[in-house]
């Protein structure tokens, strides 16, 4: 008997601002550029890519492409999308920082 499975979509579980912020914080802490771009894309899909596209002035297609694990979004794109999502980047000292 075959086991029926479905692809896991984290966007289905990002249903409040705190969950969005935690997911984004985890991605940023990883330092993995592909994971960070993908996480922003997942959060954008959770909120509605059409809405994000309209609010940022970017096309849905370019957002999907830029915010995929293979994407390479410009910083300006990331800032626009994060602003639309009600999130912002914050710098904090890391453990190996000087000072």
N, C-alpha and C positions, 0 to 999 in steps of 0.2 A: 504494500500500500504506500503510495507516494505521499510525502508530507507537503502540504500546501503552505507556502510562505509568501509574505509580501515584503517589498523593499521598505526598510525603515526610513521614515521622513521626519527628522527632528522638528521641522516647521510646524507639524501638527501639535507639538507640545509647548510651543512658545506662545502662550496665551495671555501673558501679562508683562508689564514693563520690567519687573524684577527678573523674570525668566530670561527675557531678551538680554538684559544687562549681564547676567551670570554667564550665559552662553558666549557673549562677546568677550567678556573678561577671560574666560577659559581659552578662547582662541588667541587673544592677544598675549596671554602669558606663555603660550606654547612657542611663540616666536616663528612659527611656521607660516610663511607668507601665503601659501596655497590654502591652508586651513583658515587663515584670517579672511581672505577674500571669499572663500566658500561660506564661512559663517555669516558674513554680511549678506551674502546672497540668500542663505536660508532664512535669515531674519526678514529680509525684504519680501521673500515669498510668503512668510507667515503673515506679514502685514498687508500684502497685496502688491504684486509687482507693477500693476497698472497704476495704482495710486502713487507708488514711489516714483515711477517714470513721470507722471504728471507733475508731481511736486518738485522734482529735480530738473525738469526740462530735458531729460535724456530719454532715448527710446527704450522700450522694453527689451528689444533684441540686443541692444548694446549693453544694457544692464545684465541680462542673462549671460552674455559672453564675458564681460569684464569680471563678474562676480562668481565665476565658476572656478573650480580648483585649477584649471588650466589658464585662467584669465590673468591679466597683468594690468589691473586698473590703475589709472592715474590717481595721485593723491587727491586732486580736486574732485574726482568722482566719488572717492570714498568719503570725503568730508560732506559732500552734498547728500549722499545716501544716509550717512549716519545722522546728519542734522534732520533729515526727513523722518528718520526713525525715532527721533527724540534722544539720541545717544551722542556722546562726544568722547574724543580721545583724551586721556589724562596721562601725564608722565609722572612716574614715581621712581625713586632710586631702586635699582636692583641689588641683589645680594653681593654681586661682584663689582659694584660701582666703587669709584674712588671717593675718598672723603669721609 
